[in-house]
Amino acid sequence: MKICSGKDIKIITAFMTSAMLLGGCNVNKDPVTGTSLRNDPEIKTEINLKDVQNTTYDAAEMDSLYREYCFNIFSQTVRDHGGNDNIMISPASIMMALDMVAAGAKGDSLAQLTNLFAAGQGPLTQQAYAAALMDKINGAKDVDFACANAVWNNGKLLGDKVNMDYVDYIKDTFLAEYTVTEFDGNTPDEINAWVFEHTDHMIDKVIDELDPLTVMVLVNAISFDAKWEEPYEEDKVNEGVFTNHDGTTSQAMFLSDKTNAYYETDKAIGFIKYYKGGDYAFLAILPTDGSISANDFAANFTAEDYEAFINSVTYEYDVYSKMPEFESDYSFLVNDTLKNLGVTDVFSDRTADLSGIAGKPGDIYVSKVIHKTHIEVDSNGTRAAAVTAVDLRTKGAEVTMEDYKTVNCNRPFVYAIVDIKTMAPVFVGTVNEV
């Protein structure tokens, strides 16, 4: 059974703001059989979505797999899109958006999406982990941390042809707002206004316009606003020189501190700065090779390297740290990065199976996945936001003395905003220039 006739079947889109778009045609019944798609018993998910809330898992193992995913997608992003830009992604936002797609995926489409995040685990486990992560973000104390989702259904094109069990699931599990409306020229503005609000006014747009055959838009947004547990006093904020990736220099305001957590491997040294409440922190990773750019370093910094780095922590030294205040925005098309990580089937109508959302295998597929981020770091704390949109369519410093260490981020470095208990990044990025 098809959503619409051959030429009409174009695309569905998912925006990962996360946003997701679907495409269809203006009919209430299947054009071949006349059967209502809304009541078609074949439109069902592969996994029993009702089992997700009762699914248990090994938290330590899933946290480890999530960290592995974070640095797999970060290093692949840098390899695919790095250049010399400051890069930041939110692995959490990308995961939330794609897990909402995965909930309606079947066969290899479902397996590839699940294995991206948790290889060797089943889709129920991954769905349960994503739901728990969202709950943890929204339950954070002493920091303003929020994860939100929304779905717009184009009533003129899709209406009740979508699998409502799927819709009920993303409403209940991912707390997605659900709106049925006839899409018009104002709909992108409505979606972007939602994005602006739910990224705490840090990202103002995820889409410019909607395709005439767009039938659904699914959006995920994450925002983070936290003050330092110990703010930088005025005498610890001073002007200094940052050496950019190309050897040029820039004047910047530097934040100096004395802490006692020091990280060191053969590849990098680093320090950690806690946010108020102590549940989240800024982790600086400075390459030991002072001649390398942050992106060249990050492209080859593996999940295993990150595990070695976080496990190298010692509290035996006074640690004198310095880093610049900075602000950056980043956006990119995630398609090639996902393909390079093994998620291929969902991008072609010949192989995609998203029939748990609507239609039959191949009727809808992922056209593009868009990711946007923003970050500001200063003496008061950090503000950061991310949006992921999935478009579905139819048819370095030196060690000086043994009793103290110095981490001077006055040249390109990598950073992450991490959960202290799991050391899992919510955001991870590079600073190549200021």
C-alpha distance (Angstrom), angle and dihedral (degrees) to the residues before:
residue distance angle dihedral
M1 . . .
K2 3.79 . .
I3 3.75 131.2 .
C4 3.79 89.1 -135.1
S5 3.80 142.7 -20.2
G6 3.79 123.2 -59.9
K7 3.79 101.2 -94.3
D8 3.76 92.5 40.0
I9 3.78 92.1 55.0
K10 3.77 102.7 92.2
I11 3.77 116.3 137.5
I12 3.80 151.6 -46.9
T13 3.75 120.5 -135.7
A14 3.79 133.7 -150.2
F15 3.79 119.2 -165.2
M16 3.80 111.8 -157.3
T17 3.84 101.2 -153.0
S18 2.67 35.5 109.4
A19 3.98 96.7 -72.1
M20 3.81 129.6 162.2
L21 3.81 126.5 -163.7
L22 3.78 128.5 -166.9
G23 3.83 128.8 -167.1
G24 3.81 130.3 -147.0
C25 3.80 146.8 137.1
N26 3.78 136.3 -90.2
V27 3.79 101.7 -97.2
N28 3.77 133.4 111.1
K29 3.80 96.1 -153.1
D30 3.77 137.0 37.9
P31 3.83 106.9 -82.5
V32 3.81 91.9 -138.5
T33 3.81 104.2 44.3
G34 3.79 102.4 14.4
T35 3.81 89.1 -129.7
S36 3.79 118.2 143.6
L37 3.80 109.1 -105.9
R38 3.79 89.9 -151.3
N39 3.80 90.4 66.5
D40 3.80 98.1 35.1
P41 3.83 105.4 129.9
E42 3.80 89.6 -151.6
I43 3.80 90.9 67.4
K44 3.76 99.0 85.6
T45 3.78 137.1 118.9
E46 3.80 123.5 -99.4
I47 3.77 93.5 -130.3
N48 3.78 122.9 54.3
L49 3.79 98.6 -111.1
K50 3.80 91.2 -163.0
D51 3.82 88.9 66.1
V52 3.81 93.5 61.6
Q53 3.80 95.6 81.3
N54 3.80 90.7 54.9
T55 3.81 96.3 44.4
T56 3.80 115.9 116.1
Y57 3.79 127.2 -164.3
D58 3.79 144.2 174.6
A59 3.81 101.4 -87.1
A60 3.80 95.4 -160.5
E61 3.81 91.8 51.1
M62 3.80 92.9 47.7
D63 3.82 91.8 46.7
S64 3.80 88.6 53.0
L65 3.82 91.4 49.3
Y66 3.80 90.5 48.1
R67 3.82 91.5 52.9
E68 3.81 88.5 49.1
Y69 3.81 90.2 52.1
C70 3.82 91.0 47.6
F71 3.77 94.4 58.0
N72 3.79 94.7 36.5
I73 3.80 91.0 58.4
F74 3.81 94.0 37.8
S75 3.80 95.6 52.4
Q76 3.82 90.9 41.9
T77 3.81 90.0 50.6
V78 3.78 90.7 52.5
R79 3.81 91.6 47.8
D80 3.81 91.5 49.2
H81 3.80 100.8 38.9
G82 3.80 107.5 7.9
G83 3.77 108.6 116.2
N84 3.77 108.9 143.9
D85 3.80 99.1 -54.3
N86 3.77 125.1 120.0
I87 3.79 102.6 -104.9
M88 3.77 130.5 -158.0
I89 3.79 129.2 168.7
S90 3.78 133.7 175.7
P91 3.80 107.9 -136.3
A92 3.81 87.1 -172.1
S93 3.81 93.5 58.7
I94 3.79 93.0 46.8
M95 3.78 90.3 48.8
M96 3.81 94.0 49.2
A97 3.79 92.6 51.1
L98 3.79 95.2 45.8
D99 3.79 92.5 44.5
M100 3.79 88.6 57.7
V101 3.80 87.3 53.9
A102 3.81 90.6 45.2
A103 3.80 90.9 55.5
G104 3.81 87.4 68.8
A105 3.81 97.0 37.0
K106 3.80 128.1 101.8
G107 3.80 139.3 -165.4
D108 3.78 117.8 -5.8
S109 3.81 91.0 -8.1
L110 3.81 89.2 62.2
A111 3.81 94.2 40.6
Q112 3.81 94.0 51.9
L113 3.80 93.1 48.8
T114 3.80 92.1 47.2
N115 3.81 93.4 47.2
L116 3.80 91.1 51.2
F117 3.80 88.4 68.0
A118 3.79 105.4 23.9
A119 3.78 115.2 12.6
G120 3.76 111.6 -158.0
Q121 3.80 94.3 19.2
G122 3.78 124.5 103.5
P123 3.81 125.0 -111.1
L124 3.80 92.4 -108.6
T125 3.80 90.0 58.0
Q126 3.79 92.3 48.4
Q127 3.80 92.9 47.3
A128 3.80 90.3 50.0
Y129 3.81 91.7 48.7
A130 3.81 92.6 50.3
A131 3.80 90.9 49.2
A132 3.80 90.6 50.1
L133 3.81 91.7 49.1
M134 3.79 90.4 52.3
D135 3.80 90.5 50.2
K136 3.80 90.2 49.0
I137 3.81 92.3 51.7
N138 3.79 92.8 48.4
G139 3.79 91.1 46.0
A140 3.81 95.7 51.9
K141 3.80 115.0 133.5
D142 3.83 128.8 -142.2
V143 3.82 91.8 10.6
D144 3.80 130.1 75.3
F145 3.79 100.4 -119.1
A146 3.79 122.6 157.3
C147 3.79 139.8 168.3
A148 3.82 118.5 -167.9
N149 3.80 137.8 175.0
A150 3.78 134.1 -166.7
V151 3.80 137.0 -179.0
W152 3.78 128.6 -156.3
N153 3.82 116.1 -163.5
N154 3.81 116.2 -159.6
G155 3.78 98.2 -133.0
K156 3.80 91.9 -168.1
L157 3.81 92.7 60.6
L158 3.80 110.4 18.2
G159 3.78 106.1 18.9
D160 3.80 111.1 146.6
K161 3.82 95.2 -9.5
V162 3.78 90.4 95.0
N163 3.81 120.0 95.0
M164 3.78 101.1 -100.2
D165 3.80 91.8 -162.4
Y166 3.80 85.7 63.6
V167 3.81 91.7 47.2
D168 3.80 91.5 48.4
Y169 3.80 89.3 50.9
I170 3.80 96.6 53.4
K171 3.80 89.2 44.3
D172 3.80 92.9 51.8
T173 3.81 100.5 35.2
F174 3.81 102.7 31.9
L175 3.84 94.6 27.7
A176 3.78 89.6 -126.6
E177 3.78 117.4 179.5
Y178 3.80 108.5 -128.9
T179 3.80 124.2 -152.6
V180 3.79 129.4 175.0
T181 3.80 112.1 -156.8
E182 3.78 140.4 142.4
F183 3.80 106.8 -99.0
D184 3.78 116.5 -125.2
G185 3.79 139.4 150.5
N186 3.80 91.0 -65.4
T187 3.80 96.3 55.0
P188 3.83 95.9 84.5
D189 3.80 88.6 52.8
E190 3.79 90.0 51.4
I191 3.80 91.8 50.0
N192 3.79 93.2 45.5
A193 3.80 90.8 48.5
W194 3.81 88.2 55.3
V195 3.80 89.7 49.6
F196 3.81 91.7 49.3
E197 3.80 91.1 51.6
H198 3.79 96.1 45.3
T199 3.80 95.1 46.4
D200 3.81 88.9 54.8
H201 3.82 90.2 -108.3
M202 3.81 92.8 -59.1
I203 3.84 98.7 112.2
D204 3.78 116.5 38.5
K205 3.80 103.2 -178.7
V206 3.79 141.1 26.3
I207 3.81 100.9 166.0
D208 3.79 134.2 31.7
E209 3.80 99.1 -164.1
L210 3.78 141.7 -11.0
D211 3.78 125.4 -117.1
P212 3.83 112.6 -114.5
L213 3.81 87.9 -117.5
T214 3.79 95.6 51.4
V215 3.78 108.2 125.4
M216 3.80 102.7 171.7
V217 3.79 138.8 22.5
L218 3.80 119.1 -162.6
V219 3.80 117.7 -171.0
N220 3.80 134.7 -169.3
A221 3.81 123.2 -174.5
I222 3.81 132.5 179.6
S223 3.81 126.2 -167.3
F224 3.80 130.1 -175.8
D225 3.81 128.5 -171.8
A226 3.79 118.3 169.4
K227 3.78 138.1 160.6
W228 3.78 121.5 -140.1
E229 3.79 114.1 -98.2
E230 3.81 86.0 -131.4
P231 3.82 108.9 26.2
Y232 3.79 120.0 -142.8
E233 3.79 108.2 -100.5
E234 3.78 119.1 -133.1
D235 3.80 93.4 -102.1
K236 3.82 89.3 54.8
V237 3.81 93.2 59.5
N238 3.78 112.0 79.0
E239 3.76 139.3 154.5
G240 3.77 116.1 -102.4
V241 3.79 144.9 153.6
F242 3.81 124.1 -86.5
T243 3.81 117.6 -162.5
N244 3.79 107.9 -140.0
H245 3.81 125.9 -143.5
D246 3.82 91.9 -94.4
G247 3.79 95.5 50.2
T248 3.80 95.7 -101.3
T249 3.78 118.0 124.2
S250 3.78 133.9 -130.5
Q251 3.77 132.9 -166.6
A252 3.80 112.3 -117.9
M253 3.77 140.6 165.4
F254 3.81 108.7 -107.0
L255 3.79 127.4 -151.9
S256 3.81 113.3 -143.5
D257 3.79 124.9 -164.8
K258 3.78 145.2 163.1
T259 3.81 117.3 -136.0
N260 3.80 136.6 150.3
A261 3.82 106.8 -128.5
Y262 3.78 112.6 95.7
Y263 3.81 129.1 179.6
E264 3.79 124.7 -163.0
T265 3.80 136.5 166.9
D266 3.78 130.9 152.5
K267 3.82 88.2 -90.2
A268 3.80 104.2 43.2
I269 3.77 149.6 1.5
G270 3.77 126.2 -149.2
F271 3.77 153.9 159.3
I272 3.78 137.3 -140.3
K273 3.80 129.7 -131.9
Y274 3.80 118.1 -163.3
Y275 3.77 127.3 -137.4
K276 3.79 123.0 -138.5
G277 3.78 111.0 -69.9
G278 3.79 93.6 29.3
D279 3.82 96.3 -114.4
Y280 3.81 96.6 106.0
A281 3.77 133.8 35.0
F282 3.80 145.5 178.8
L283 3.80 110.9 -112.9
A284 3.82 117.0 -161.4
I285 3.81 118.4 -157.3
L286 3.82 113.6 -168.0
P287 3.84 117.6 -171.5
T288 3.79 114.4 -122.4
D289 3.81 87.3 -140.2
G290 3.79 102.1 80.3
S291 3.81 93.1 -166.5
I292 3.81 97.0 60.7
S293 3.79 126.6 92.3
A294 3.78 119.3 -122.1
N295 3.79 90.5 -114.8
D296 3.81 94.4 50.1
F297 3.78 87.4 50.4
A298 3.81 94.7 45.9
A299 3.81 92.9 48.2
N300 3.81 88.9 65.9
F301 3.81 99.4 31.9
T302 3.78 102.5 109.8
A303 3.77 132.8 -162.0
E304 3.81 87.2 -105.2
D305 3.82 89.5 53.6
Y306 3.80 89.6 52.6
E307 3.79 92.2 49.9
A308 3.80 90.1 51.0
F309 3.80 90.1 47.6
I310 3.82 97.6 51.5
N311 3.81 90.9 43.3
S312 3.81 91.2 53.5
V313 3.81 93.3 70.4
T314 3.79 117.0 133.9
Y315 3.79 131.3 179.2
E316 3.79 96.4 -160.2
Y317 3.80 96.7 104.3
D318 3.74 143.1 56.0
V319 3.80 102.5 -115.6
Y320 3.79 118.9 -149.5
S321 3.78 108.6 -161.3
K322 3.77 134.9 -176.8
M323 3.80 131.1 -177.4
P324 3.81 135.1 162.3
E325 3.76 127.2 -109.2
F326 3.79 106.8 -112.6
E327 3.78 144.6 170.1
S328 3.78 128.3 -163.0
D329 3.80 144.6 165.1
Y330 3.77 126.0 -152.6
S331 3.80 136.3 -179.1
F332 3.78 134.2 171.0
L333 3.79 145.1 159.1
V334 3.80 106.9 -101.1
N335 3.83 98.0 -161.6
D336 3.80 99.8 100.3
T337 3.79 93.0 42.3
L338 3.80 91.2 53.6
K339 3.80 91.3 46.8
N340 3.80 90.3 50.7
L341 3.80 88.0 53.3
G342 3.81 92.5 53.1
V343 3.81 103.0 -93.0
T344 3.81 100.0 124.4
D345 3.80 112.3 127.1
V346 3.80 97.9 69.6
F347 3.82 91.6 60.2
S348 3.81 96.3 65.7
D349 3.80 131.2 60.0
R350 3.81 87.1 -142.3
T351 3.80 93.4 62.5
A352 3.82 109.0 16.9
D353 3.77 118.8 108.7
L354 3.78 111.2 -171.5
S355 3.77 92.8 142.3
G356 3.79 90.9 130.0
I357 3.82 85.5 75.5
A358 3.82 99.7 42.9
G359 3.80 142.2 -37.7
K360 3.79 127.6 4.6
P361 3.83 131.9 -50.0
G362 3.80 109.0 -61.8
D363 3.80 95.2 17.3
I364 3.80 90.6 105.8
Y365 3.78 130.9 22.8
V366 3.80 139.9 168.4
S367 3.78 111.1 -86.8
K368 3.78 98.0 179.0
V369 3.78 143.7 -14.8
I370 3.80 115.8 -146.1
H371 3.80 124.6 -165.8
K372 3.81 127.6 -170.7
T373 3.80 130.3 178.9
H374 3.80 141.3 178.1
I375 3.81 131.8 -167.8
E376 3.82 136.6 -180.0
V377 3.82 122.4 -174.3
D378 3.80 121.3 -175.9
S379 3.80 141.8 141.4
N380 3.81 92.2 -71.6
G381 3.80 99.9 50.4
T382 3.79 142.2 -85.4
R383 3.78 136.5 -54.6
A384 3.80 118.2 -169.3
A385 3.79 138.1 163.3
A386 3.78 140.2 179.1
V387 3.76 138.2 -167.1
T388 3.79 128.4 -169.5
A389 3.78 123.0 -166.3
V390 3.79 125.4 -169.6
D391 3.80 115.9 -165.5
L392 3.80 111.4 -152.4
R393 3.75 118.2 -170.4
T394 3.73 139.2 -177.9
K395 3.92 127.0 -110.4
G396 50.14 68.6 17.7
A397 3.56 167.6 7.8
E398 3.85 137.7 142.8
V399 3.84 126.9 -99.7
T400 3.79 108.3 -120.6
M401 3.83 110.7 175.2
E402 3.76 134.7 2.1
D403 3.82 94.8 -118.6
Y404 3.79 96.2 57.7
K405 3.79 141.2 21.5
T406 3.78 134.2 -147.9
V407 3.81 127.3 -148.1
N408 3.78 108.2 -175.7
C409 3.80 110.5 -179.3
N410 3.79 94.0 -166.4
R411 3.81 90.3 129.1
P412 3.83 134.5 43.3
F413 3.79 114.6 -44.4
V414 3.80 143.3 163.8
Y415 3.79 124.3 -120.4
A416 3.77 139.9 -177.1
I417 3.79 136.2 -166.8
V418 3.77 101.9 -136.8
D419 3.77 142.4 -173.3
I420 3.80 104.1 -115.5
K421 3.81 95.5 -143.6
T422 3.80 95.6 52.0
M423 3.83 101.5 18.0
A424 3.80 85.1 -134.8
P425 3.82 113.8 150.9
V426 3.78 121.5 -122.5
F427 3.80 90.0 -179.0
V428 3.81 127.5 16.3
G429 3.78 128.1 -179.9
T430 3.79 152.3 144.2
V431 3.79 135.1 -111.1
N432 3.80 110.5 -151.0
E433 3.78 97.5 157.3
V434 3.77 139.8 3.8
